[in-house]
Amino acid sequence: MNASSGESTVSRYEIAEWRVVRQARLGSTNDEARAELAAGDPGRLWIVADEQTAGRGRHGRVWSSPPGNLYASALLVDPCETAMAAKIGFVAGVALRNAVADLGATGVRLKWPNDLVTDGAKLAGLLVEGLTIPGRPFAAIVGFGVNIRSSPQGLDYPTTNLDRLTPRALTPGDLLARLAIRFDEAMAVFARGAGFARIRELWLASAAGLGGPIRARGARGVREGTFEGLDSEGRLLLRAPGGVEGLESADIVLPSSAAETV
């Protein structure tokens, strides 16, 4: 354990054949998982924090991390070939969406590439980071940030939390217990990348905005069109007057969203 990363309150336990290390306060669960990997951890490890002081989303954006929500990172060692790493984000999205549905949250959709939303409001975000250490197998860290008790306010996009969506109040532990099981199920379907076609089908079955208008903002500027689906690599298919384009990275706005989410 990286002793400098958080307070001394640490608990260790197991769920669904995963080891779990929970700390009261950390900078970032992804960073802690990275430290565990560097120290030789074999994987199948969840790092959980009650609170993060340096949580982040895509492109290094700040992820608000007060107590009461789920902040957890799964460390996977040799989950697939390096070329398949980006597809693990879709696996994680399917798993998380199934986990919150198990707990009674209805109407939750997957927003490309890495968010859970409902009625245009952001519920959760995912962050996948691939790691290669010389002489060791490829590893991936999958970070989950889920609004359970509270959601950040004052942002330029709407947010929500599970307490508004489920019939009973939930704890981060309730969600992690279901997520660990659902993540294993989805990774088994993924089958080191051989089953991505099925993961793609499952993701699209819960996709937000599929078949409707979207706006994409990326390195090439802002483009508008219709969300046609995903290609075999997970790229978003945008149909515009000039044809269909596959997007590898962009911020997506749906008609029900006030602005880009992070």
ZAKOLBA-844247 format. One record per residue (C-alpha): x, y, z; residue in three letters; residue number from 1. Coordinates in pm, 1 decimal, decimal comma. Layout:
ZAKOLBA-844247
<atom <X; Y; Z>; 'ALA'; NUM>
...
END
This chain:
ZAKOLBA-844247
<atom <0,0; 0,0; 0,0>; 'MET'; 1>
<atom <121,9; 346,3; -86,5>; 'ASN'; 2>
<atom <145,2; 490,7; 264,2>; 'ALA'; 3>
<atom <177,8; 850,0; 146,1>; 'SER'; 4>
<atom <-143,7; 853,0; -54,4>; 'SER'; 5>
<atom <-406,1; 872,8; 216,5>; 'GLY'; 6>
<atom <-502,8; 838,6; 580,3>; 'GLU'; 7>
<atom <-403,1; 534,2; 783,4>; 'SER'; 8>
<atom <-757,2; 392,8; 808,6>; 'THR'; 9>
<atom <-746,9; 89,4; 578,7>; 'VAL'; 10>
<atom <-974,8; -212,6; 556,9>; 'SER'; 11>
<atom <-916,6; -523,2; 349,2>; 'ARG'; 12>
<atom <-1175,2; -780,7; 248,7>; 'TYR'; 13>
<atom <-1297,0; -988,8; -44,7>; 'GLU'; 14>
<atom <-1603,8; -977,0; -266,0>; 'ILE'; 15>
<atom <-1680,7; -1211,4; -555,1>; 'ALA'; 16>
<atom <-1321,9; -1342,4; -554,8>; 'GLU'; 17>
<atom <-1179,0; -990,9; -577,4>; 'TRP'; 18>
<atom <-954,9; -845,4; -310,6>; 'ARG'; 19>
<atom <-1067,3; -503,0; -187,4>; 'VAL'; 20>
<atom <-856,8; -236,9; -19,9>; 'VAL'; 21>
<atom <-1063,3; 49,7; 114,6>; 'ARG'; 22>
<atom <-921,5; 373,3; 251,7>; 'GLN'; 23>
<atom <-1100,4; 664,0; 411,7>; 'ALA'; 24>
<atom <-926,4; 922,3; 196,1>; 'ARG'; 25>
<atom <-706,0; 903,9; -110,6>; 'LEU'; 26>
<atom <-584,5; 1136,2; -377,9>; 'GLY'; 27>
<atom <-702,8; 909,5; -659,2>; 'SER'; 28>
<atom <-804,6; 544,2; -659,2>; 'THR'; 29>
<atom <-655,6; 507,1; -1007,8>; 'ASN'; 30>
<atom <-323,4; 641,1; -885,0>; 'ASP'; 31>
<atom <-330,2; 406,2; -586,7>; 'GLU'; 32>
<atom <-402,5; 110,4; -816,0>; 'ALA'; 33>
<atom <-107,9; 218,6; -1029,4>; 'ARG'; 34>
<atom <114,9; 216,5; -720,3>; 'ALA'; 35>
<atom <-6,4; -130,8; -626,8>; 'GLU'; 36>
<atom <75,7; -256,5; -975,3>; 'LEU'; 37>
<atom <424,1; -106,9; -956,2>; 'ALA'; 38>
<atom <470,7; -285,7; -623,1>; 'ALA'; 39>
<atom <394,0; -619,1; -790,2>; 'GLY'; 40>
<atom <22,8; -671,5; -728,4>; 'ASP'; 41>
<atom <-113,1; -959,1; -943,7>; 'PRO'; 42>
<atom <-449,0; -795,2; -1017,5>; 'GLY'; 43>
<atom <-812,2; -872,1; -936,3>; 'ARG'; 44>
<atom <-789,2; -586,1; -690,5>; 'LEU'; 45>
<atom <-1035,9; -309,4; -611,8>; 'TRP'; 46>
<atom <-906,0; 13,5; -461,1>; 'ILE'; 47>
<atom <-1189,8; 204,7; -291,7>; 'VAL'; 48>
<atom <-1190,2; 545,1; -122,2>; 'ALA'; 49>
<atom <-1461,1; 706,8; 86,3>; 'ASP'; 50>
<atom <-1333,9; 1040,0; -44,7>; 'GLU'; 51>
<atom <-1086,1; 1150,2; -311,7>; 'GLN'; 52>
<atom <-886,2; 1470,7; -304,3>; 'THR'; 53>
<atom <-755,7; 1448,4; -662,9>; 'ALA'; 54>
<atom <-1020,7; 1254,3; -852,9>; 'GLY'; 55>
<atom <-1013,5; 1297,3; -1227,9>; 'ARG'; 56>
<atom <-1212,7; 1215,5; -1535,7>; 'GLY'; 57>
<atom <-1123,2; 1210,2; -1904,6>; 'ARG'; 58>
<atom <-847,3; 1444,4; -2021,3>; 'HIS'; 59>
<atom <-746,6; 1510,8; -1659,5>; 'GLY'; 60>
<atom <-1069,4; 1693,6; -1574,9>; 'ARG'; 61>
<atom <-1151,9; 1724,1; -1206,9>; 'VAL'; 62>
<atom <-1399,3; 1470,8; -1063,7>; 'TRP'; 63>
<atom <-1576,3; 1602,0; -752,6>; 'SER'; 64>
<atom <-1537,9; 1331,8; -485,0>; 'SER'; 65>
<atom <-1715,9; 1404,5; -153,5>; 'PRO'; 66>
<atom <-1803,4; 1123,2; 90,3>; 'PRO'; 67>
<atom <-2112,4; 911,0; 23,2>; 'GLY'; 68>
<atom <-2047,3; 821,6; -340,5>; 'ASN'; 69>
<atom <-1856,0; 532,3; -496,7>; 'LEU'; 70>
<atom <-1494,4; 592,8; -596,7>; 'TYR'; 71>
<atom <-1337,2; 262,9; -697,2>; 'ALA'; 72>
<atom <-1072,5; 136,5; -936,3>; 'SER'; 73>
<atom <-1032,5; -219,3; -1059,4>; 'ALA'; 74>
<atom <-678,9; -337,8; -1133,9>; 'LEU'; 75>
<atom <-671,2; -595,0; -1415,5>; 'LEU'; 76>
<atom <-347,3; -770,0; -1506,1>; 'VAL'; 77>
<atom <-333,6; -930,9; -1851,2>; 'ASP'; 78>
<atom <-704,9; -873,2; -1930,3>; 'PRO'; 79>
<atom <-642,5; -868,0; -2307,1>; 'CYS'; 80>
<atom <-386,3; -770,5; -2566,2>; 'GLU'; 81>
<atom <-280,2; -406,9; -2550,7>; 'THR'; 82>
<atom <-458,8; -327,8; -2877,2>; 'ALA'; 83>
<atom <-791,8; -422,9; -2716,7>; 'MET'; 84>
<atom <-749,0; -200,1; -2410,5>; 'ALA'; 85>
<atom <-982,5; 82,6; -2513,5>; 'ALA'; 86>
<atom <-1269,3; -162,9; -2549,8>; 'LYS'; 87>
<atom <-1260,4; -238,7; -2177,7>; 'ILE'; 88>
<atom <-1441,0; 91,7; -2125,9>; 'GLY'; 89>
<atom <-1747,3; -50,7; -2299,5>; 'PHE'; 90>
<atom <-1723,7; -365,4; -2086,2>; 'VAL'; 91>
<atom <-1715,7; -150,3; -1773,8>; 'ALA'; 92>
<atom <-2009,5; 59,5; -1892,8>; 'GLY'; 93>
<atom <-2225,5; -247,1; -1952,3>; 'VAL'; 94>
<atom <-2129,6; -386,4; -1610,9>; 'ALA'; 95>
<atom <-2204,4; -61,9; -1426,8>; 'LEU'; 96>
<atom <-2534,3; -9,0; -1601,3>; 'ARG'; 97>
<atom <-2640,4; -364,6; -1508,7>; 'ASN'; 98>
<atom <-2527,1; -315,9; -1148,9>; 'ALA'; 99>
<atom <-2734,9; -1,1; -1092,3>; 'VAL'; 100>
<atom <-3033,1; -169,0; -1259,8>; 'ALA'; 101>
<atom <-2996,1; -461,4; -1017,6>; 'ASP'; 102>
<atom <-3033,6; -210,3; -735,1>; 'LEU'; 103>
<atom <-3351,7; -59,7; -876,5>; 'GLY'; 104>
<atom <-3234,0; 230,2; -1092,0>; 'ALA'; 105>
<atom <-3447,9; 232,1; -1406,3>; 'THR'; 106>
<atom <-3405,7; 435,7; -1721,3>; 'GLY'; 107>
<atom <-3026,4; 458,6; -1695,1>; 'VAL'; 108>
<atom <-2850,2; 482,5; -2031,1>; 'ARG'; 109>
<atom <-2492,3; 467,1; -2157,5>; 'LEU'; 110>
<atom <-2354,9; 785,1; -2312,9>; 'LYS'; 111>
<atom <-2056,2; 746,5; -2543,3>; 'TRP'; 112>
<atom <-1785,4; 696,8; -2456,4>; 'PRO'; 113>
<atom <-1785,8; 661,8; -2078,4>; 'ASN'; 114>
<atom <-2085,5; 805,3; -1889,8>; 'ASP'; 115>
<atom <-2406,6; 680,4; -1732,9>; 'LEU'; 116>
<atom <-2696,0; 923,2; -1771,2>; 'VAL'; 117>
<atom <-3066,5; 938,9; -1704,9>; 'THR'; 118>
<atom <-3302,4; 1201,7; -1844,7>; 'ASP'; 119>
<atom <-2999,8; 1393,3; -1969,9>; 'GLY'; 120>
<atom <-2832,9; 1411,4; -1628,0>; 'ALA'; 121>
<atom <-2496,0; 1253,3; -1554,8>; 'LYS'; 122>
<atom <-2495,8; 974,2; -1295,3>; 'LEU'; 123>
<atom <-2149,1; 823,4; -1333,0>; 'ALA'; 124>
<atom <-1825,0; 833,3; -1525,7>; 'GLY'; 125>
<atom <-1555,6; 581,2; -1613,5>; 'LEU'; 126>
<atom <-1184,5; 618,7; -1673,4>; 'LEU'; 127>
<atom <-970,4; 340,8; -1825,8>; 'VAL'; 128>
<atom <-592,5; 367,0; -1816,0>; 'GLU'; 129>
<atom <-361,6; 112,5; -1974,7>; 'GLY'; 130>
<atom <-20,7; 39,5; -1822,9>; 'LEU'; 131>
<atom <280,8; -139,6; -1960,6>; 'THR'; 132>
<atom <571,1; -227,6; -1730,7>; 'ILE'; 133>
<atom <879,4; -385,3; -1890,8>; 'PRO'; 134>
<atom <887,4; -758,2; -1834,4>; 'GLY'; 135>
<atom <528,6; -775,0; -1712,3>; 'ARG'; 136>
<atom <192,8; -833,0; -1884,6>; 'PRO'; 137>
<atom <-21,8; -542,9; -1997,5>; 'PHE'; 138>
<atom <-245,5; -409,3; -1721,3>; 'ALA'; 139>
<atom <-553,7; -188,5; -1714,2>; 'ALA'; 140>
<atom <-701,9; 23,1; -1438,7>; 'ILE'; 141>
<atom <-1073,3; 94,5; -1462,6>; 'VAL'; 142>
<atom <-1191,8; 381,2; -1245,0>; 'GLY'; 143>
<atom <-1558,8; 420,1; -1152,1>; 'PHE'; 144>
<atom <-1708,3; 737,2; -1008,3>; 'GLY'; 145>
<atom <-2077,5; 701,3; -925,1>; 'VAL'; 146>
<atom <-2300,1; 963,4; -763,3>; 'ASN'; 147>
<atom <-2492,7; 783,1; -490,7>; 'ILE'; 148>
<atom <-2573,3; 1023,1; -208,6>; 'ARG'; 149>
<atom <-2491,1; 1349,5; -382,7>; 'SER'; 150>
<atom <-2403,0; 1496,2; -719,3>; 'SER'; 151>
<atom <-2194,6; 1804,9; -797,4>; 'PRO'; 152>
<atom <-2381,0; 2130,9; -840,5>; 'GLN'; 153>
<atom <-2298,3; 2451,1; -1023,9>; 'GLY'; 154>
<atom <-2166,9; 2276,1; -1335,4>; 'LEU'; 155>
<atom <-2259,3; 2355,2; -1694,8>; 'ASP'; 156>
<atom <-2442,6; 2022,8; -1730,0>; 'TYR'; 157>
<atom <-2708,8; 1849,3; -1517,5>; 'PRO'; 158>
<atom <-2621,7; 1576,7; -1267,4>; 'THR'; 159>
<atom <-2813,5; 1324,4; -1060,4>; 'THR'; 160>
<atom <-2752,4; 1051,2; -803,4>; 'ASN'; 161>
<atom <-2875,7; 702,0; -721,3>; 'LEU'; 162>
<atom <-3066,0; 812,1; -411,3>; 'ASP'; 163>
<atom <-3307,7; 985,4; -649,8>; 'ARG'; 164>
<atom <-3348,4; 673,6; -862,9>; 'LEU'; 165>
<atom <-3364,4; 373,8; -628,7>; 'THR'; 166>
<atom <-3636,9; 260,8; -387,5>; 'PRO'; 167>
<atom <-3397,7; 252,9; -90,2>; 'ARG'; 168>
<atom <-3090,0; 442,9; 15,9>; 'ALA'; 169>
<atom <-2771,0; 274,5; -99,6>; 'LEU'; 170>
<atom <-2415,5; 269,0; 28,4>; 'THR'; 171>
<atom <-2101,7; 254,0; -185,4>; 'PRO'; 172>
<atom <-2055,2; -100,0; -52,7>; 'GLY'; 173>
<atom <-2397,0; -203,6; -184,6>; 'ASP'; 174>
<atom <-2304,8; -89,4; -532,7>; 'LEU'; 175>
<atom <-1952,5; -232,2; -527,8>; 'LEU'; 176>
<atom <-2085,8; -575,8; -431,5>; 'ALA'; 177>
<atom <-2308,2; -581,7; -741,0>; 'ARG'; 178>
<atom <-2051,3; -414,3; -965,4>; 'LEU'; 179>
<atom <-1782,3; -671,6; -888,9>; 'ALA'; 180>
<atom <-2016,1; -951,8; -995,7>; 'ILE'; 181>
<atom <-2140,8; -773,8; -1305,2>; 'ARG'; 182>
<atom <-1788,6; -673,3; -1408,0>; 'PHE'; 183>
<atom <-1675,5; -1036,1; -1394,3>; 'ASP'; 184>
<atom <-1974,8; -1136,0; -1606,9>; 'GLU'; 185>
<atom <-1902,0; -869,6; -1867,0>; 'ALA'; 186>
<atom <-1531,2; -951,4; -1877,1>; 'MET'; 187>
<atom <-1621,1; -1316,3; -1936,4>; 'ALA'; 188>
<atom <-1835,7; -1211,4; -2233,8>; 'VAL'; 189>
<atom <-1554,1; -986,3; -2358,0>; 'PHE'; 190>
<atom <-1323,2; -1291,1; -2353,6>; 'ALA'; 191>
<atom <-1001,2; -1092,0; -2392,9>; 'ARG'; 192>
<atom <-1153,5; -909,9; -2690,0>; 'GLY'; 193>
<atom <-1292,3; -1205,3; -2882,5>; 'ALA'; 194>
<atom <-1642,2; -1126,9; -2753,8>; 'GLY'; 195>
<atom <-1644,4; -753,9; -2817,6>; 'PHE'; 196>
<atom <-1918,1; -788,3; -3081,0>; 'ALA'; 197>
<atom <-2155,0; -907,6; -2805,9>; 'ARG'; 198>
<atom <-2040,7; -633,1; -2566,6>; 'ILE'; 199>
<atom <-2107,3; -383,6; -2845,0>; 'ARG'; 200>
<atom <-2462,6; -520,3; -2882,4>; 'GLU'; 201>
<atom <-2525,4; -495,8; -2509,0>; 'LEU'; 202>
<atom <-2387,1; -142,2; -2497,9>; 'TRP'; 203>
<atom <-2600,0; -26,7; -2789,5>; 'LEU'; 204>
<atom <-2912,1; -178,4; -2630,6>; 'ALA'; 205>
<atom <-2881,3; 85,3; -2356,5>; 'SER'; 206>
<atom <-2723,5; 366,7; -2559,1>; 'ALA'; 207>
<atom <-2841,7; 722,2; -2499,2>; 'ALA'; 208>
<atom <-2940,7; 909,2; -2813,5>; 'GLY'; 209>
<atom <-2902,4; 622,4; -3059,5>; 'LEU'; 210>
<atom <-3064,3; 714,2; -3391,2>; 'GLY'; 211>
<atom <-3107,4; 1076,7; -3291,2>; 'GLY'; 212>
<atom <-2922,6; 1405,0; -3343,7>; 'PRO'; 213>
<atom <-2593,3; 1468,4; -3167,0>; 'ILE'; 214>
<atom <-2321,0; 1729,3; -3162,5>; 'ARG'; 215>
<atom <-1956,5; 1622,1; -3136,4>; 'ALA'; 216>
<atom <-1677,2; 1853,6; -3030,6>; 'ARG'; 217>
<atom <-1322,9; 1731,5; -3088,4>; 'GLY'; 218>
<atom <-984,1; 1816,2; -3232,8>; 'ALA'; 219>
<atom <-1141,2; 1886,0; -3572,3>; 'ARG'; 220>
<atom <-1399,0; 2125,7; -3433,4>; 'GLY'; 221>
<atom <-1773,9; 2084,9; -3388,2>; 'VAL'; 222>
<atom <-1976,3; 1852,3; -3606,3>; 'ARG'; 223>
<atom <-2346,6; 1772,0; -3602,5>; 'GLU'; 224>
<atom <-2531,2; 1471,7; -3734,8>; 'GLY'; 225>
<atom <-2710,4; 1152,1; -3637,2>; 'THR'; 226>
<atom <-2580,0; 893,7; -3392,0>; 'PHE'; 227>
<atom <-2577,7; 584,0; -3614,8>; 'GLU'; 228>
<atom <-2414,3; 339,2; -3370,0>; 'GLY'; 229>
<atom <-2068,2; 198,6; -3300,1>; 'LEU'; 230>
<atom <-1829,5; 36,1; -3541,4>; 'ASP'; 231>
<atom <-1643,2; -286,0; -3466,0>; 'SER'; 232>
<atom <-1371,4; -91,9; -3280,5>; 'GLU'; 233>
<atom <-1609,8; 108,9; -3062,4>; 'GLY'; 234>
<atom <-1586,4; 431,8; -3260,4>; 'ARG'; 235>
<atom <-1901,1; 642,7; -3263,2>; 'LEU'; 236>
<atom <-2062,6; 653,1; -3607,3>; 'LEU'; 237>
<atom <-2180,1; 1003,0; -3693,9>; 'LEU'; 238>
<atom <-2390,8; 1045,9; -4005,9>; 'ARG'; 239>
<atom <-2361,0; 1393,6; -4156,1>; 'ALA'; 240>
<atom <-2449,3; 1527,4; -4502,1>; 'PRO'; 241>
<atom <-2107,2; 1419,2; -4626,6>; 'GLY'; 242>
<atom <-2144,5; 1059,0; -4511,6>; 'GLY'; 243>
<atom <-2071,4; 847,9; -4204,7>; 'VAL'; 244>
<atom <-1763,4; 917,8; -3995,3>; 'GLU'; 245>
<atom <-1615,3; 711,6; -3711,2>; 'GLY'; 246>
<atom <-1511,8; 921,5; -3411,4>; 'LEU'; 247>
<atom <-1240,7; 793,8; -3179,1>; 'GLU'; 248>
<atom <-1253,5; 1081,6; -2930,7>; 'SER'; 249>
<atom <-1499,1; 1365,9; -2882,6>; 'ALA'; 250>
<atom <-1728,8; 1532,7; -2631,7>; 'ASP'; 251>
<atom <-2085,3; 1445,3; -2723,8>; 'ILE'; 252>
<atom <-2395,0; 1656,4; -2665,3>; 'VAL'; 253>
<atom <-2740,4; 1502,5; -2689,8>; 'LEU'; 254>
<atom <-3059,1; 1710,4; -2729,3>; 'PRO'; 255>
<atom <-3153,4; 1636,8; -2367,0>; 'SER'; 256>
<atom <-2815,1; 1751,9; -2235,8>; 'SER'; 257>
<atom <-2747,9; 2110,9; -2136,2>; 'ALA'; 258>
<atom <-2380,3; 2088,6; -2228,3>; 'ALA'; 259>
<atom <-2085,4; 1859,2; -2272,8>; 'GLU'; 260>
<atom <-2016,6; 1624,7; -1984,2>; 'THR'; 261>
<atom <-1675,5; 1522,3; -1862,8>; 'VAL'; 262>
END
